[in-house]
Each structure stands twice: as structure tokens, then as C-alpha cells.
Amino acid sequence: MLEALKRAGPKVDSAAVVKAMESLRNFDLGGYTVDFGPDKRDGANNVFLTMIARDGKLVE
């Protein structure tokens, strides 16, 4: 989402975010790839739940 917001530009609106998300074609997030497009809205096949405690540490 952060990359999409960067790509959306300084005047962010819903259309700019959608266009930016659709530009994330095979986007590598450091070993994990997401792939969005006009007809592809799920981005990835896997979803991982991560919980972060108030102190910033991962909850196991």
C-alpha cells in the first residue's frame, strides 16, 4: 500500500490509488512478489498474519 501511495503522487484520490495499485505488476517486496492489475485485485496468493506488540516486537 505504501508503494501505491508513493506512486499515486501528491494529489491522492481513490482513482490515483487504483491506478497506482494496478501498476504494481510483479512488484518485488524483498523476496515476496505482489502482482496487481486491472483484472487482478488479490495481489498475492498467500496472506500472513503478523501481530506487533506496543513495544514494536513481534508477537509469536
C-alpha distance matrix in Angstrom:
0.0 3.8 5.4 5.0 6.2 8.7 9.8 10.4 13.1 15.1 15.8 12.6 13.6 12.6 14.2 12.4 8.9 10.5 12.2 9.4 7.7 11.4 11.9 10.0 13.4 14.3 11.7 13.1 11.3 14.8 16.7 14.1 13.3 10.9 12.3 11.4 14.0 16.0 17.7 15.2 12.7 12.6 10.9 13.0 16.4 16.1 14.4 15.4 16.1 16.0 17.7 18.0 21.2 21.9 23.3 20.1 21.7 20.5 22.5 24.4
3.8 0.0 3.8 5.4 5.1 6.3 8.7 9.8 11.6 13.3 14.8 12.2 14.2 14.2 15.7 13.2 10.3 12.8 13.7 10.4 10.0 13.6 13.1 11.4 14.9 15.7 12.5 13.3 11.2 14.3 16.8 15.0 14.6 12.9 14.7 14.1 16.6 18.8 20.8 18.5 16.2 16.2 14.0 15.9 19.3 18.7 17.0 17.4 18.0 17.1 18.5 18.0 21.0 21.2 22.2 19.0 20.9 20.4 22.8 25.0
5.4 3.8 0.0 3.8 5.4 5.0 6.2 8.6 10.5 13.1 14.8 12.7 14.7 14.7 15.2 12.3 9.9 12.0 12.0 8.2 8.3 11.4 10.1 8.4 11.9 12.9 9.6 11.0 9.7 13.0 15.5 14.0 12.9 11.3 12.6 12.2 14.5 17.0 19.3 17.1 15.6 15.9 13.2 15.2 18.9 18.9 17.9 18.7 19.9 19.4 21.2 21.0 24.1 24.6 25.3 21.9 23.6 22.8 25.4 27.2
5.0 5.4 3.8 0.0 3.8 5.4 5.0 6.0 9.0 11.8 12.7 10.1 11.5 11.1 11.5 8.8 6.2 8.2 8.5 5.0 5.3 8.7 8.2 7.6 11.4 13.3 10.8 13.1 12.5 16.0 18.1 16.0 14.2 11.8 12.1 10.6 12.2 14.1 16.7 14.9 13.3 14.3 12.2 15.1 18.8 19.3 18.3 19.7 20.9 20.8 22.7 22.8 25.9 26.3 27.5 24.2 26.0 25.1 27.3 29.1
6.2 5.1 5.4 3.8 0.0 3.8 5.4 5.0 7.0 8.9 9.9 7.4 9.6 10.2 11.4 8.5 6.3 9.7 10.2 7.3 8.5 11.9 11.5 11.3 15.1 17.0 14.3 16.2 15.0 18.3 20.8 18.9 17.6 15.3 15.9 14.2 15.6 17.0 19.7 18.2 16.2 17.3 15.6 18.3 21.9 22.0 20.6 21.6 22.1 21.7 22.9 22.5 25.3 25.1 26.4 23.5 25.7 25.3 27.5 29.8
8.7 6.3 5.0 5.4 3.8 0.0 3.8 5.5 6.0 8.2 10.5 9.2 12.2 13.4 13.8 10.3 9.2 12.3 11.7 8.4 10.3 13.2 11.7 11.6 15.2 16.9 13.8 15.4 14.5 17.3 20.2 18.9 17.7 16.0 16.7 15.6 16.9 18.7 21.6 20.1 18.6 19.7 17.4 19.9 23.6 23.7 22.6 23.3 24.1 23.3 24.7 24.0 26.7 26.5 27.2 24.2 26.4 26.2 28.9 31.1
9.8 8.7 6.2 5.0 5.4 3.8 0.0 3.8 5.4 8.9 10.5 9.4 11.7 12.5 11.9 8.3 7.9 10.3 8.8 5.5 8.3 10.4 8.6 9.4 12.8 15.1 12.6 15.1 15.0 18.1 20.5 19.1 17.2 15.2 15.1 13.7 14.3 15.9 19.1 18.0 17.0 18.6 16.3 19.2 23.0 23.7 23.1 24.4 25.6 25.3 27.0 26.7 29.7 29.7 30.6 27.4 29.4 28.8 31.4 33.3
10.4 9.8 8.6 6.0 5.0 5.5 3.8 0.0 3.8 7.0 7.4 5.8 8.0 9.2 8.7 5.0 5.4 8.4 7.4 5.4 8.5 10.7 10.0 11.5 14.9 17.7 15.5 18.2 17.9 21.2 23.5 21.7 19.7 17.2 16.8 14.6 14.8 15.5 18.8 18.2 16.9 18.9 17.3 20.5 24.2 25.0 24.1 25.6 26.4 26.3 27.7 27.5 30.3 30.1 31.4 28.4 30.6 30.1 32.4 34.5
13.1 11.6 10.5 9.0 7.0 6.0 5.4 3.8 0.0 3.8 5.7 6.2 9.4 11.7 11.3 7.6 8.9 12.0 10.8 8.9 12.2 14.3 13.0 14.5 17.9 20.4 18.0 20.3 19.9 22.9 25.6 24.2 22.4 20.4 20.1 18.2 18.3 19.0 22.5 22.0 20.7 22.6 20.9 24.0 27.7 28.3 27.2 28.4 29.1 28.6 29.8 29.1 31.7 31.1 32.1 29.3 31.8 31.7 34.2 36.5
15.1 13.3 13.1 11.8 8.9 8.2 8.9 7.0 3.8 0.0 3.8 5.9 9.5 12.6 13.0 9.8 11.1 14.5 13.8 12.3 15.4 17.6 16.7 18.1 21.5 24.0 21.4 23.4 22.6 25.5 28.4 27.0 25.6 23.5 23.5 21.5 21.7 22.2 25.6 25.1 23.5 25.4 23.8 26.9 30.6 30.9 29.5 30.4 30.7 29.9 30.6 29.6 31.8 30.8 31.9 29.4 32.2 32.5 35.0 37.6
15.8 14.8 14.8 12.7 9.9 10.5 10.5 7.4 5.7 3.8 0.0 3.8 6.5 10.1 10.4 8.0 10.0 13.2 12.9 12.3 15.2 17.3 17.1 18.8 22.2 25.0 22.8 25.2 24.6 27.7 30.3 28.6 26.9 24.3 24.0 21.5 21.3 21.1 24.5 24.4 22.7 24.9 23.9 27.2 30.8 31.3 29.8 31.1 31.3 30.8 31.5 30.8 33.0 31.9 33.5 31.1 33.9 34.0 36.2 38.8
12.6 12.2 12.7 10.1 7.4 9.2 9.4 5.8 6.2 5.9 3.8 0.0 3.8 6.9 8.1 5.9 6.8 10.2 10.8 10.1 12.4 14.8 15.2 16.6 20.1 22.8 20.7 23.1 22.3 25.6 28.0 25.9 24.3 21.5 21.2 18.6 18.7 18.6 21.8 21.5 19.4 21.5 20.7 24.0 27.5 27.9 26.4 27.7 27.8 27.6 28.4 28.0 30.3 29.5 31.2 28.8 31.5 31.3 33.2 35.7
13.6 14.2 14.7 11.5 9.6 12.2 11.7 8.0 9.4 9.5 6.5 3.8 0.0 3.8 5.6 5.3 6.3 8.8 10.1 10.7 12.4 14.4 15.6 17.2 20.5 23.5 21.8 24.5 23.9 27.4 29.4 27.0 25.1 22.0 21.3 18.3 17.9 17.2 20.2 20.2 18.0 20.4 20.3 23.7 27.0 27.7 26.2 27.9 28.0 28.2 29.0 29.0 31.3 30.7 32.8 30.5 33.0 32.5 34.1 36.5
12.6 14.2 14.7 11.1 10.2 13.4 12.5 9.2 11.7 12.6 10.1 6.9 3.8 0.0 3.8 5.5 5.1 6.2 8.6 9.8 10.5 12.3 14.3 15.8 18.8 21.8 20.6 23.5 22.9 26.6 28.2 25.4 23.4 20.0 19.1 15.8 15.4 14.4 17.0 17.1 14.7 17.3 17.6 21.2 24.2 25.1 23.7 25.8 26.0 26.7 27.8 28.3 30.8 30.6 32.8 30.4 32.6 31.7 33.0 35.2
14.2 15.7 15.2 11.5 11.4 13.8 11.9 8.7 11.3 13.0 10.4 8.1 5.6 3.8 0.0 3.8 5.5 5.2 6.2 8.5 9.9 10.6 12.5 14.8 17.4 20.8 20.0 23.2 23.3 27.0 28.5 25.8 23.3 19.9 18.4 14.9 13.7 12.2 15.3 16.1 14.5 17.6 17.7 21.5 24.6 26.0 25.1 27.5 28.2 29.0 30.4 31.0 33.8 33.7 35.8 33.1 35.2 34.2 35.6 37.6
12.4 13.2 12.3 8.8 8.5 10.3 8.3 5.0 7.6 9.8 8.0 5.9 5.3 5.5 3.8 0.0 3.8 5.5 5.1 6.0 8.6 9.9 10.7 12.9 15.9 19.2 17.8 21.0 21.0 24.6 26.4 24.1 21.7 18.6 17.4 14.4 13.6 13.1 16.5 16.7 15.3 18.0 17.4 21.0 24.4 25.7 24.8 26.8 27.6 28.1 29.5 29.8 32.5 32.4 34.2 31.4 33.5 32.7 34.5 36.6
8.9 10.3 9.9 6.2 6.3 9.2 7.9 5.4 8.9 11.1 10.0 6.8 6.3 5.1 5.5 3.8 0.0 3.8 5.4 5.0 6.0 8.5 9.8 11.0 14.3 17.2 15.7 18.6 18.2 21.9 23.6 21.1 18.9 15.7 15.0 12.1 12.2 12.3 15.2 14.7 12.7 15.0 14.3 17.8 21.2 22.2 21.1 23.1 23.8 24.3 25.8 26.2 29.1 29.2 31.0 28.2 30.1 29.2 30.9 32.8
10.5 12.8 12.0 8.2 9.7 12.3 10.3 8.4 12.0 14.5 13.2 10.2 8.8 6.2 5.2 5.5 3.8 0.0 3.8 5.4 5.1 6.2 8.7 10.3 12.9 16.0 15.4 18.6 18.8 22.6 23.8 20.9 18.3 14.9 13.3 9.9 9.3 8.7 11.6 11.5 9.8 12.8 12.6 16.3 19.5 21.1 20.4 22.9 24.0 25.1 26.9 27.8 30.9 31.4 33.3 30.3 32.0 30.6 32.1 33.7
12.2 13.7 12.0 8.5 10.2 11.7 8.8 7.4 10.8 13.8 12.9 10.8 10.1 8.6 6.2 5.1 5.4 3.8 0.0 3.8 5.5 5.1 6.4 9.2 11.6 15.1 14.5 18.1 18.9 22.5 23.7 21.3 18.4 15.2 13.3 10.1 8.7 8.4 12.0 12.3 11.7 14.8 13.9 17.6 21.0 22.8 22.6 25.0 26.5 27.4 29.4 30.1 33.3 33.7 35.4 32.3 33.9 32.6 34.4 35.9
9.4 10.4 8.2 5.0 7.3 8.4 5.5 5.4 8.9 12.3 12.3 10.1 10.7 9.8 8.5 6.0 5.0 5.4 3.8 0.0 3.8 5.4 5.1 6.9 10.1 13.2 11.8 15.1 15.6 19.1 20.8 18.6 16.0 13.1 11.9 9.5 9.4 10.5 13.8 13.1 12.2 14.5 12.8 16.2 19.9 21.2 20.9 23.0 24.4 24.9 27.0 27.4 30.6 31.0 32.4 29.2 30.8 29.7 31.7 33.3
7.7 10.0 8.3 5.3 8.5 10.3 8.3 8.5 12.2 15.4 15.2 12.4 12.4 10.5 9.9 8.6 6.0 5.1 5.5 3.8 0.0 3.8 5.3 5.4 8.5 11.3 10.3 13.5 13.9 17.6 18.8 16.1 13.4 10.2 9.0 6.3 7.2 8.9 11.4 10.0 8.7 10.7 9.1 12.6 16.2 17.6 17.3 19.7 21.3 22.2 24.5 25.3 28.7 29.5 31.0 27.7 29.0 27.5 29.3 30.6
11.4 13.6 11.4 8.7 11.9 13.2 10.4 10.7 14.3 17.6 17.3 14.8 14.4 12.3 10.6 9.9 8.5 6.2 5.1 5.4 3.8 0.0 3.8 5.5 7.0 10.5 10.7 14.4 15.7 19.2 19.9 17.2 14.0 10.8 8.4 5.1 4.1 5.7 8.7 8.1 8.2 10.9 9.5 13.1 16.4 18.5 19.0 21.7 23.7 24.9 27.5 28.6 32.0 33.1 34.5 31.2 32.3 30.5 32.2 33.3
11.9 13.1 10.1 8.2 11.5 11.7 8.6 10.0 13.0 16.7 17.1 15.2 15.6 14.3 12.5 10.7 9.8 8.7 6.4 5.1 5.3 3.8 0.0 3.8 5.6 9.2 8.9 12.6 14.2 17.5 18.5 16.5 13.3 10.8 8.7 6.9 6.5 8.8 11.7 11.0 11.5 13.6 11.2 14.4 17.9 19.8 20.4 22.8 25.0 25.8 28.4 29.1 32.6 33.5 34.6 31.1 32.2 30.7 32.8 33.9
10.0 11.4 8.4 7.6 11.3 11.6 9.4 11.5 14.5 18.1 18.8 16.6 17.2 15.8 14.8 12.9 11.0 10.3 9.2 6.9 5.4 5.5 3.8 0.0 3.8 6.3 5.4 9.1 10.6 14.0 14.9 12.7 9.6 7.2 5.9 5.4 7.1 10.4 12.4 10.5 10.7 11.7 8.6 11.3 15.0 16.6 17.2 19.4 21.7 22.5 25.3 26.1 29.7 30.8 31.8 28.2 29.1 27.4 29.5 30.4
13.4 14.9 11.9 11.4 15.1 15.2 12.8 14.9 17.9 21.5 22.2 20.1 20.5 18.8 17.4 15.9 14.3 12.9 11.6 10.1 8.5 7.0 5.6 3.8 0.0 3.8 5.4 9.0 11.6 14.5 14.5 12.6 8.9 7.1 4.6 5.5 6.6 10.2 11.6 9.7 11.1 11.9 8.9 11.0 14.1 16.4 17.8 20.2 23.0 24.1 27.2 28.3 32.0 33.5 34.3 30.7 31.2 29.2 31.2 31.7
14.3 15.7 12.9 13.3 17.0 16.9 15.1 17.7 20.4 24.0 25.0 22.8 23.5 21.8 20.8 19.2 17.2 16.0 15.1 13.2 11.3 10.5 9.2 6.3 3.8 0.0 3.8 6.3 9.4 11.7 11.2 9.5 5.8 5.5 4.5 7.5 9.6 13.4 14.0 11.4 12.8 12.4 8.9 9.7 12.5 14.4 16.2 18.4 21.5 22.5 25.9 27.0 30.8 32.6 33.1 29.4 29.5 27.4 29.4 29.6
11.7 12.5 9.6 10.8 14.3 13.8 12.6 15.5 18.0 21.4 22.8 20.7 21.8 20.6 20.0 17.8 15.7 15.4 14.5 11.8 10.3 10.7 8.9 5.4 5.4 3.8 0.0 3.8 6.4 9.2 9.7 8.3 5.4 5.3 6.2 8.5 11.2 14.9 16.0 13.4 13.8 13.3 9.5 10.5 13.7 14.8 15.8 17.4 20.2 20.7 23.8 24.5 28.2 29.7 30.1 26.4 26.7 25.0 27.3 27.8
13.1 13.3 11.0 13.1 16.2 15.4 15.1 18.2 20.3 23.4 25.2 23.1 24.5 23.5 23.2 21.0 18.6 18.6 18.1 15.1 13.5 14.4 12.6 9.1 9.0 6.3 3.8 0.0 3.8 5.5 6.2 5.8 4.4 6.6 8.9 11.8 14.7 18.5 19.3 16.4 16.5 15.4 11.5 11.3 14.1 14.4 15.4 16.3 19.2 19.2 22.4 22.9 26.6 28.3 28.3 24.5 24.5 22.8 25.3 25.6
11.3 11.2 9.7 12.5 15.0 14.5 15.0 17.9 19.9 22.6 24.6 22.3 23.9 22.9 23.3 21.0 18.2 18.8 18.9 15.6 13.9 15.7 14.2 10.6 11.6 9.4 6.4 3.8 0.0 3.8 5.8 5.1 5.8 7.5 10.7 13.2 16.5 20.1 21.0 17.8 17.1 15.6 12.0 11.6 14.3 13.7 13.9 14.1 16.5 16.1 19.0 19.3 22.9 24.6 24.6 20.7 20.8 19.2 21.9 22.5
14.8 14.3 13.0 16.0 18.3 17.3 18.1 21.2 22.9 25.5 27.7 25.6 27.4 26.6 27.0 24.6 21.9 22.6 22.5 19.1 17.6 19.2 17.5 14.0 14.5 11.7 9.2 5.5 3.8 0.0 3.8 5.7 7.7 10.5 13.7 16.6 19.8 23.5 24.3 21.0 20.6 18.8 15.2 14.1 16.3 15.3 15.7 15.3 17.8 16.9 19.8 19.9 23.3 25.2 24.6 20.8 20.4 18.9 21.8 22.1
16.7 16.8 15.5 18.1 20.8 20.2 20.5 23.5 25.6 28.4 30.3 28.0 29.4 28.2 28.5 26.4 23.6 23.8 23.7 20.8 18.8 19.9 18.5 14.9 14.5 11.2 9.7 6.2 5.8 3.8 0.0 3.8 6.4 9.9 13.0 16.4 19.7 23.5 23.6 20.2 20.1 17.9 14.5 12.6 14.2 13.2 14.4 14.2 17.2 17.0 20.2 20.9 24.5 26.8 26.3 22.6 21.7 19.6 22.1 21.7
14.1 15.0 14.0 16.0 18.9 18.9 19.1 21.7 24.2 27.0 28.6 25.9 27.0 25.4 25.8 24.1 21.1 20.9 21.3 18.6 16.1 17.2 16.5 12.7 12.6 9.5 8.3 5.8 5.1 5.7 3.8 0.0 3.8 6.7 10.2 13.4 16.9 20.6 20.5 16.9 16.6 14.2 10.9 8.9 10.7 9.9 11.0 11.4 14.6 15.0 18.4 19.6 23.3 25.7 25.8 22.0 21.3 18.9 21.0 20.8
13.3 14.6 12.9 14.2 17.6 17.7 17.2 19.7 22.4 25.6 26.9 24.3 25.1 23.4 23.3 21.7 18.9 18.3 18.4 16.0 13.4 14.0 13.3 9.6 8.9 5.8 5.4 4.4 5.8 7.7 6.4 3.8 0.0 3.8 6.6 10.1 13.4 17.1 17.2 13.8 14.0 12.1 8.5 7.3 9.8 10.3 11.9 13.4 16.6 17.5 20.9 22.2 26.0 28.1 28.5 24.8 24.4 22.1 24.1 24.0
10.9 12.9 11.3 11.8 15.3 16.0 15.2 17.2 20.4 23.5 24.3 21.5 22.0 20.0 19.9 18.6 15.7 14.9 15.2 13.1 10.2 10.8 10.8 7.2 7.1 5.5 5.3 6.6 7.5 10.5 9.9 6.7 3.8 0.0 3.8 6.6 10.2 13.8 14.0 10.5 10.3 8.8 5.0 5.2 8.6 9.8 11.0 13.2 16.2 17.4 20.7 22.1 25.9 27.9 28.7 25.1 25.1 22.7 24.5 24.8
12.3 14.7 12.6 12.1 15.9 16.7 15.1 16.8 20.1 23.5 24.0 21.2 21.3 19.1 18.4 17.4 15.0 13.3 13.3 11.9 9.0 8.4 8.7 5.9 4.6 4.5 6.2 8.9 10.7 13.7 13.0 10.2 6.6 3.8 0.0 3.8 6.9 10.6 10.6 7.5 8.4 8.0 4.7 6.4 9.6 11.9 13.4 16.2 19.1 20.7 23.9 25.5 29.3 31.1 32.1 28.5 28.7 26.4 28.0 28.2
11.4 14.1 12.2 10.6 14.2 15.6 13.7 14.6 18.2 21.5 21.5 18.6 18.3 15.8 14.9 14.4 12.1 9.9 10.1 9.5 6.3 5.1 6.9 5.4 5.5 7.5 8.5 11.8 13.2 16.6 16.4 13.4 10.1 6.6 3.8 0.0 3.8 7.2 7.9 5.2 5.7 6.9 4.8 8.2 11.4 13.8 14.7 17.7 20.2 21.8 24.8 26.3 30.0 31.5 32.9 29.5 30.0 27.8 29.3 29.9
14.0 16.6 14.5 12.2 15.6 16.9 14.3 14.8 18.3 21.7 21.3 18.7 17.9 15.4 13.7 13.6 12.2 9.3 8.7 9.4 7.2 4.1 6.5 7.1 6.6 9.6 11.2 14.7 16.5 19.8 19.7 16.9 13.4 10.2 6.9 3.8 0.0 3.8 5.4 4.7 6.6 9.2 8.2 11.5 14.3 17.1 18.2 21.3 23.7 25.4 28.3 29.8 33.4 34.8 36.3 32.9 33.6 31.5 32.9 33.6
16.0 18.8 17.0 14.1 17.0 18.7 15.9 15.5 19.0 22.2 21.1 18.6 17.2 14.4 12.2 13.1 12.3 8.7 8.4 10.5 8.9 5.7 8.8 10.4 10.2 13.4 14.9 18.5 20.1 23.5 23.5 20.6 17.1 13.8 10.6 7.2 3.8 0.0 3.8 5.7 7.3 10.8 11.0 14.4 16.8 19.7 20.6 23.9 26.0 27.9 30.6 32.2 35.7 36.9 38.6 35.4 36.3 34.2 35.4 36.2
17.7 20.8 19.3 16.7 19.7 21.6 19.1 18.8 22.5 25.6 24.5 21.8 20.2 17.0 15.3 16.5 15.2 11.6 12.0 13.8 11.4 8.7 11.7 12.4 11.6 14.0 16.0 19.3 21.0 24.3 23.6 20.5 17.2 14.0 10.6 7.9 5.4 3.8 0.0 3.8 6.4 9.4 10.5 13.3 14.9 18.2 19.4 23.0 25.3 27.6 30.4 32.4 35.9 37.5 39.3 36.1 36.7 34.2 35.2 35.6
15.2 18.5 17.1 14.9 18.2 20.1 18.0 18.2 22.0 25.1 24.4 21.5 20.2 17.1 16.1 16.7 14.7 11.5 12.3 13.1 10.0 8.1 11.0 10.5 9.7 11.4 13.4 16.4 17.8 21.0 20.2 16.9 13.8 10.5 7.5 5.2 4.7 5.7 3.8 0.0 3.8 6.0 6.7 9.5 11.3 14.4 15.7 19.3 21.7 24.0 27.0 29.0 32.6 34.4 36.1 32.8 33.2 30.6 31.6 31.9
12.7 16.2 15.6 13.3 16.2 18.6 17.0 16.9 20.7 23.5 22.7 19.4 18.0 14.7 14.5 15.3 12.7 9.8 11.7 12.2 8.7 8.2 11.5 10.7 11.1 12.8 13.8 16.5 17.1 20.6 20.1 16.6 14.0 10.3 8.4 5.7 6.6 7.3 6.4 3.8 0.0 3.8 5.7 8.9 11.0 13.4 13.8 17.2 19.1 21.4 24.1 26.2 29.6 31.2 33.2 30.1 30.6 28.2 29.0 29.6
12.6 16.2 15.9 14.3 17.3 19.7 18.6 18.9 22.6 25.4 24.9 21.5 20.4 17.3 17.6 18.0 15.0 12.8 14.8 14.5 10.7 10.9 13.6 11.7 11.9 12.4 13.3 15.4 15.6 18.8 17.9 14.2 12.1 8.8 8.0 6.9 9.2 10.8 9.4 6.0 3.8 0.0 3.8 5.7 7.5 9.6 10.2 13.7 15.9 18.4 21.3 23.7 27.2 29.2 31.0 27.9 28.0 25.3 26.0 26.3
10.9 14.0 13.2 12.2 15.6 17.4 16.3 17.3 20.9 23.8 23.9 20.7 20.3 17.6 17.7 17.4 14.3 12.6 13.9 12.8 9.1 9.5 11.2 8.6 8.9 8.9 9.5 11.5 12.0 15.2 14.5 10.9 8.5 5.0 4.7 4.8 8.2 11.0 10.5 6.7 5.7 3.8 0.0 3.8 7.1 9.1 10.0 13.1 15.7 17.7 20.8 22.8 26.5 28.4 29.9 26.5 26.6 24.1 25.2 25.6
13.0 15.9 15.2 15.1 18.3 19.9 19.2 20.5 24.0 26.9 27.2 24.0 23.7 21.2 21.5 21.0 17.8 16.3 17.6 16.2 12.6 13.1 14.4 11.3 11.0 9.7 10.5 11.3 11.6 14.1 12.6 8.9 7.3 5.2 6.4 8.2 11.5 14.4 13.3 9.5 8.9 5.7 3.8 0.0 3.8 5.6 7.4 10.6 13.8 16.0 19.4 21.7 25.4 27.8 29.0 25.6 25.3 22.4 23.4 23.2
16.4 19.3 18.9 18.8 21.9 23.6 23.0 24.2 27.7 30.6 30.8 27.5 27.0 24.2 24.6 24.4 21.2 19.5 21.0 19.9 16.2 16.4 17.9 15.0 14.1 12.5 13.7 14.1 14.3 16.3 14.2 10.7 9.8 8.6 9.6 11.4 14.3 16.8 14.9 11.3 11.0 7.5 7.1 3.8 0.0 3.8 6.9 10.3 13.6 16.3 19.9 22.6 26.2 28.9 30.2 27.0 26.1 22.9 23.4 22.7
16.1 18.7 18.9 19.3 22.0 23.7 23.7 25.0 28.3 30.9 31.3 27.9 27.7 25.1 26.0 25.7 22.2 21.1 22.8 21.2 17.6 18.5 19.8 16.6 16.4 14.4 14.8 14.4 13.7 15.3 13.2 9.9 10.3 9.8 11.9 13.8 17.1 19.7 18.2 14.4 13.4 9.6 9.1 5.6 3.8 0.0 3.8 6.6 10.1 12.8 16.4 19.2 22.8 25.7 26.9 23.8 22.7 19.3 19.7 18.9
14.4 17.0 17.9 18.3 20.6 22.6 23.1 24.1 27.2 29.5 29.8 26.4 26.2 23.7 25.1 24.8 21.1 20.4 22.6 20.9 17.3 19.0 20.4 17.2 17.8 16.2 15.8 15.4 13.9 15.7 14.4 11.0 11.9 11.0 13.4 14.7 18.2 20.6 19.4 15.7 13.8 10.2 10.0 7.4 6.9 3.8 0.0 3.8 6.7 9.6 13.0 15.9 19.5 22.3 23.7 20.8 19.9 16.6 16.8 16.5
15.4 17.4 18.7 19.7 21.6 23.3 24.4 25.6 28.4 30.4 31.1 27.7 27.9 25.8 27.5 26.8 23.1 22.9 25.0 23.0 19.7 21.7 22.8 19.4 20.2 18.4 17.4 16.3 14.1 15.3 14.2 11.4 13.4 13.2 16.2 17.7 21.3 23.9 23.0 19.3 17.2 13.7 13.1 10.6 10.3 6.6 3.8 0.0 3.8 6.3 9.9 12.8 16.3 19.4 20.6 17.7 16.4 13.0 13.1 12.7
16.1 18.0 19.9 20.9 22.1 24.1 25.6 26.4 29.1 30.7 31.3 27.8 28.0 26.0 28.2 27.6 23.8 24.0 26.5 24.4 21.3 23.7 25.0 21.7 23.0 21.5 20.2 19.2 16.5 17.8 17.2 14.6 16.6 16.2 19.1 20.2 23.7 26.0 25.3 21.7 19.1 15.9 15.7 13.8 13.6 10.1 6.7 3.8 0.0 3.8 6.7 10.1 13.3 16.4 18.0 15.5 14.3 10.9 10.4 10.6
16.0 17.1 19.4 20.8 21.7 23.3 25.3 26.3 28.6 29.9 30.8 27.6 28.2 26.7 29.0 28.1 24.3 25.1 27.4 24.9 22.2 24.9 25.8 22.5 24.1 22.5 20.7 19.2 16.1 16.9 17.0 15.0 17.5 17.4 20.7 21.8 25.4 27.9 27.6 24.0 21.4 18.4 17.7 16.0 16.3 12.8 9.6 6.3 3.8 0.0 3.8 6.6 10.0 13.2 14.4 11.8 10.6 7.3 7.6 8.6
17.7 18.5 21.2 22.7 22.9 24.7 27.0 27.7 29.8 30.6 31.5 28.4 29.0 27.8 30.4 29.5 25.8 26.9 29.4 27.0 24.5 27.5 28.4 25.3 27.2 25.9 23.8 22.4 19.0 19.8 20.2 18.4 20.9 20.7 23.9 24.8 28.3 30.6 30.4 27.0 24.1 21.3 20.8 19.4 19.9 16.4 13.0 9.9 6.7 3.8 0.0 3.8 6.6 9.8 11.4 9.5 8.6 6.0 5.4 7.8
18.0 18.0 21.0 22.8 22.5 24.0 26.7 27.5 29.1 29.6 30.8 28.0 29.0 28.3 31.0 29.8 26.2 27.8 30.1 27.4 25.3 28.6 29.1 26.1 28.3 27.0 24.5 22.9 19.3 19.9 20.9 19.6 22.2 22.1 25.5 26.3 29.8 32.2 32.4 29.0 26.2 23.7 22.8 21.7 22.6 19.2 15.9 12.8 10.1 6.6 3.8 0.0 3.8 6.7 7.9 5.8 5.6 4.6 5.6 9.1
21.2 21.0 24.1 25.9 25.3 26.7 29.7 30.3 31.7 31.8 33.0 30.3 31.3 30.8 33.8 32.5 29.1 30.9 33.3 30.6 28.7 32.0 32.6 29.7 32.0 30.8 28.2 26.6 22.9 23.3 24.5 23.3 26.0 25.9 29.3 30.0 33.4 35.7 35.9 32.6 29.6 27.2 26.5 25.4 26.2 22.8 19.5 16.3 13.3 10.0 6.6 3.8 0.0 3.8 5.3 5.3 5.4 6.2 6.1 9.9
21.9 21.2 24.6 26.3 25.1 26.5 29.7 30.1 31.1 30.8 31.9 29.5 30.7 30.6 33.7 32.4 29.2 31.4 33.7 31.0 29.5 33.1 33.5 30.8 33.5 32.6 29.7 28.3 24.6 25.2 26.8 25.7 28.1 27.9 31.1 31.5 34.8 36.9 37.5 34.4 31.2 29.2 28.4 27.8 28.9 25.7 22.3 19.4 16.4 13.2 9.8 6.7 3.8 0.0 3.8 5.4 7.5 9.4 9.9 13.7
23.3 22.2 25.3 27.5 26.4 27.2 30.6 31.4 32.1 31.9 33.5 31.2 32.8 32.8 35.8 34.2 31.0 33.3 35.4 32.4 31.0 34.5 34.6 31.8 34.3 33.1 30.1 28.3 24.6 24.6 26.3 25.8 28.5 28.7 32.1 32.9 36.3 38.6 39.3 36.1 33.2 31.0 29.9 29.0 30.2 26.9 23.7 20.6 18.0 14.4 11.4 7.9 5.3 3.8 0.0 3.8 5.7 8.9 10.2 13.7
20.1 19.0 21.9 24.2 23.5 24.2 27.4 28.4 29.3 29.4 31.1 28.8 30.5 30.4 33.1 31.4 28.2 30.3 32.3 29.2 27.7 31.2 31.1 28.2 30.7 29.4 26.4 24.5 20.7 20.8 22.6 22.0 24.8 25.1 28.5 29.5 32.9 35.4 36.1 32.8 30.1 27.9 26.5 25.6 27.0 23.8 20.8 17.7 15.5 11.8 9.5 5.8 5.3 5.4 3.8 0.0 3.8 6.7 9.2 12.5
21.7 20.9 23.6 26.0 25.7 26.4 29.4 30.6 31.8 32.2 33.9 31.5 33.0 32.6 35.2 33.5 30.1 32.0 33.9 30.8 29.0 32.3 32.2 29.1 31.2 29.5 26.7 24.5 20.8 20.4 21.7 21.3 24.4 25.1 28.7 30.0 33.6 36.3 36.7 33.2 30.6 28.0 26.6 25.3 26.1 22.7 19.9 16.4 14.3 10.6 8.6 5.6 5.4 7.5 5.7 3.8 0.0 3.8 6.4 9.3
20.5 20.4 22.8 25.1 25.3 26.2 28.8 30.1 31.7 32.5 34.0 31.3 32.5 31.7 34.2 32.7 29.2 30.6 32.6 29.7 27.5 30.5 30.7 27.4 29.2 27.4 25.0 22.8 19.2 18.9 19.6 18.9 22.1 22.7 26.4 27.8 31.5 34.2 34.2 30.6 28.2 25.3 24.1 22.4 22.9 19.3 16.6 13.0 10.9 7.3 6.0 4.6 6.2 9.4 8.9 6.7 3.8 0.0 3.8 6.2
22.5 22.8 25.4 27.3 27.5 28.9 31.4 32.4 34.2 35.0 36.2 33.2 34.1 33.0 35.6 34.5 30.9 32.1 34.4 31.7 29.3 32.2 32.8 29.5 31.2 29.4 27.3 25.3 21.9 21.8 22.1 21.0 24.1 24.5 28.0 29.3 32.9 35.4 35.2 31.6 29.0 26.0 25.2 23.4 23.4 19.7 16.8 13.1 10.4 7.6 5.4 5.6 6.1 9.9 10.2 9.2 6.4 3.8 0.0 3.8
24.4 25.0 27.2 29.1 29.8 31.1 33.3 34.5 36.5 37.6 38.8 35.7 36.5 35.2 37.6 36.6 32.8 33.7 35.9 33.3 30.6 33.3 33.9 30.4 31.7 29.6 27.8 25.6 22.5 22.1 21.7 20.8 24.0 24.8 28.2 29.9 33.6 36.2 35.6 31.9 29.6 26.3 25.6 23.2 22.7 18.9 16.5 12.7 10.6 8.6 7.8 9.1 9.9 13.7 13.7 12.5 9.3 6.2 3.8 0.0
